[in-house]
Amino acid sequence: MNYRHFLFLMLILVLVSPLTEARENPAPNPGGDDNALSLEECYHLALIQSEVVGIQKEAIARATAQIFTAASQGLGNVDFVIDRTFQDNQQSNLSGGGASGTNLGDPNVHESKFAISQPLFQGFKAIGALTGAGSYKKEQTEAWIRAKELLYTDVARAFYNMLRYEKDVAINQGIRELLGKRIEELQAREKIGRSRMSEVLTVKTKLKSLEADLAASQGALATTRYMLEFLTGTELEGKTLDEETSEAVSSKTLTEHLKMALIRSDVKAAEFAVKTAWRGIVVAQSGFWPLITLNHNQYQRREGALANLDWDTLIRFDVPLFSGGETVGQVKDSIGILKQKKLTYTLARRQAELDIKQSYQIWLSAKETDNLLTEAVQSAEENYSIQSEEYTRSLVSNLDVLTALESLQNTRQRKNLTYYVMKQDEAAFRVAIGEVS
């Protein structure tokens, strides 16, 4: 296998490598309510809409173009050249002053040829450039995957925040109904002298304060809906969010999860960047090697004294002796880039491990808090029910009932907040260990 065939084979391997193929995410399966959107459906809509993901995907296409550019340095050139020469028609006397002159050359020369230029050796420059372009494409592919993972985090945050504020609105509306019933009961009791007017006014004050909280929750819901619409590019007015039961996060230990850091997309991108930097040194060092080039011309038409020659071939040896330190500077610069990429890779790996540790602990803590608040809501509901019943028997005051109702409202809201924070933390942990792509 000659040098040219070797480069061509490497080009094919780089282009079809399964590690560098950017796979599209399949569209979610249609079905169910057309007005209901799940998290996965929102995520797929966001993948279509996101300019950030699109920009990174085009970076892969540009990296593929660099592979062809690098391959051209070793595969040579084939051109069809047509030359047409026009020159001054001068005459001179031969044999010192004769009257008749002789044409020294045809003033109109037409020549056409196939010109083939093939580098035979250039210090492994073409191989370094081609393999470097291949690793650069892999780097951009991993960066594209990471951009999609981070987009999932943004979509999950907006999705669960919207569900949280919807539930907040529902909680406040439920408490408002209870306060309304409480006012009706107190007004009825006040008419028969069993309650004071001040008790009615106290509940009305609580009601107005609750309505202010309800207005704030509705405003936050609208703001969050705008964010989710921005991410998905879809109008959400009239649509509902379907909170499907997600698969349980892997039950592996933290030590086992930390092993995922080495294969996370951003870490792999940094690893491929190191390989690209190594190839850059090979390209820079090629300036120290001789350059051997073969040039061949196959003439289709030729005029003049060389009309009978159909071809010519030139083999050129170009040995670099001095370039003013340019090659030395390029090599030193490439070595500096390699050291930077190695440090970047080490930092990316350590940050990935820290991200996994923190995300894992935050998710576990949120999960435990949610379980405890579930029990707290049950206790608060039971307490309010007992206080309301005891008030009818004049065993407790109206203030006790209002305190129990306020406790129920606060506990429900805190449980609601903790639950959806836990869901966001769960999504962040999935991204941290690279489960989302």
ABEGO torsion letter per residue (X at the ends): XBAAAAAAAAAAAAAABAAABBBBBBBBBBEEBAABBBAAAAAAAAAAABAAAAAAAAAAAAAAAAAAAAAAAAAEBBBBBBBBBBBBBBBBBBGGGBABBBBABBABBBBBBBBBBBBABAGGAAAAAAAAAAAAAAAAAAAAAAAAAAAAAAAAAAAAAAAAAAAAAAAAAAAAAAAAAAAAAAAAAAAAGABBAAAAAAAAAAAAAAAAAAAAAAAAAAAAAAAAAAAAGBBABGBBBBBBBBBBBBABBAAAAAAAAAABAAAAAAAAAAAAAAAAAAAAAAAABBBBBBBBBBBABBBEAAAABABBBBBBBBBBABAGGAAAAAAAAAAAAAAAAAAAAAAAAAAAAAAAAAAAAAAAAAAAAAAAAAAAAAAAAAAAAAAAAAAAAGABBAAAAAAAAAAAAAAAAAAAAAAAAAAAAAAAAAAAAGABX
